[in-house]
Amino acid sequence: MLREATTDDVNLMLSWRNQETNRQVSKTSHEITAAEHAAWWSRVRVDPTRRVLVYVHDDRPAGVVTFFDLLLSGPTRTAAWGFYLDADGLAERGATLPAWLGVMRAAVDHAFDVLGLDRLDGEVLAHNTVVRQMNRRFRFVEGIGRPETVDGREITVVPISLTRDNRRRR
């Protein structure tokens, strides 16, 4: 289940985002400061082209889904997205895989059924083979990777997309 993020969720979101597991597979790999996070939150919560949602698994907040670059009018409705989970907490409870499948399903359903998108775009780091496999399972199509330098490290960013017509139905 996804719900709108609130100011009460800010500290949880920051703690999850700063978990080593999440930083290793994010473009920005440094530890986010409280000030950076507060500035981000103050911008995104009033930005009409963004949505920040909390993923709830087993009645507990367990991750964050962001939709951004929302284009909800015109001939093609699109957005980009990303997510991260409470990797440490889910691992302790033995719930990583069910939560991961759940957040992917919830995000795709929200994109197409709630936001009414025609296409959902995103990015994944080339070295994140597990997420790339999961994306393919959900029928995302990969584009050609491009090199970038972020936080002083060289990474390859692979674009992904999923169209309404190609989405996996339950």
N, C-alpha and C positions, 0 to 999 in steps of 0.2 A: 504494500500500500504506500502511496505517496501522499504527502500533505505539504501545504505551504510552510516554508521555513519562517520562523519568527525570531525576534531578538533573543528570546530565551534559548534558542538553538546555537547562537553564535559561538560560545565557548566549546561546545561539543564539536561543531564543524571544524574549528581550528585544531582541536586536539587530534581529530581523525586525519585531517589533511597533513599534519606534521608527523604522522607515523612513518617510520622508515620505509615500510613496504609501499606506501602511497607515494612518497617522495621519489623513490627509485623509478617509478613508472610515469612520472609527471614531467612535463616540459620544464617547469620551475621546480628545481630539486632542493633549493635551500629551505631551511626552516623558516616558516612564515612568522613574523613577529605579531604581537597583539595589535600594534599600531597599524601595520600593513593590513591585517585582517579587518580591523574596524573601518579603515578607509574603503576597502573593497565592499564591505557590507553596506556602508552608507551610500555607495554608488549603486549597487545592484538592486537594492530593495525599492528604489524609485525609478529604475530604468524600465520603460515599457517594452524594450526589446529583450528582456531577460526574465527568467523565472528560476527561483531557487527553491527546491523541494527537499524534504527530508523523507528518506525511505525508512519505513517501519517494518521490522521483521520480528515475528513472535512477540508482538505488542511492545517492542522496544525500538527506539531510534537506532538505526544501524548504518546510515549512509546519507550521502548528499547527491542529488541529481541537479545539474544545471542545464537549462536551455538558454541559448543566447543567439544573437543575430536573428531574432524572430522576424520573419516577414509573413504577416498573417493576412495580407490583402494582395490582390493582384491575381494573375493567372496561375502562378505556382506558389504555394504556401510552403516555406522552408524554415528550418532552424538548424543550428548546430547544438551539440550536446556533449556532456561529459559527466562522469560520476566517480565517486570514491566511497569506499565502505570503511566501517570501523574494523579494519583488518585484525587488529589485536584482540578486540572483544569477541568478534565472531569466531576467531580461531580458538580462543579459550573455551567457547561454548560448543565447538565442533559444528558450527553452523555456516562455515564459509561458503561452501558450494551451494546449498539451498538459498542463501541470501543473495549470492551472485546471480544465480538464475532468476531469482525473484526481482531483483532490481532491474535486470535487463528487460524482463517481461513488462514490469510496471512502467519503465521509461518509454519503451516502444509503444505500449498501449496508450500512455498519456500523450505522446507525440501525435499519434494518428487519430485517436478517439476523442481526446479532450481538446488539444490544440488544433486538430483538423489539418495536420500537415500533409503535403504531397511527397515531401522528401526530407529526410533527417540526415544531417551530415555530422562528421566528427573527425577526430584524429587519434591515432595510436602510435606509440613509439615502436619502431621496427623490432627492437629487442624484446618487446613484451609479447612473446609468442603465445602465451596462454590466453591473453585477452584477444589476440588476433584470431585464434581458433574459436573462441566463444563468439566473436563478432560474425564469423563465417557461419556458425551454427544458427545465428539469428538472421542470416541472409544479407548481412552487410557486404558490400562490394568494396574492395580495396582499390585505390588509385596508385599512382607511382610515388614512391617515397622521395622526400626532398631533405637534403642536409640542412641543419640549423645549428647555431651555437647559442646555447642558453646556459646561464649560470657558469660560464667558462668551460662547458663540456660540449663535445660534438655529439649530436643525436641525429637520427633519421626519423622524420615524421611521415607517417603513412596516412593519407586521407581515406576516409571511409564514407559510404553513403548507403542509405536504405530507402527505397521508394515504397509508397503505400501499396502499389500493386505487387511488389515482391516480398512484402512482409510475411513472416510465418504466422499462421493463424493457429490458435489452440484448438 
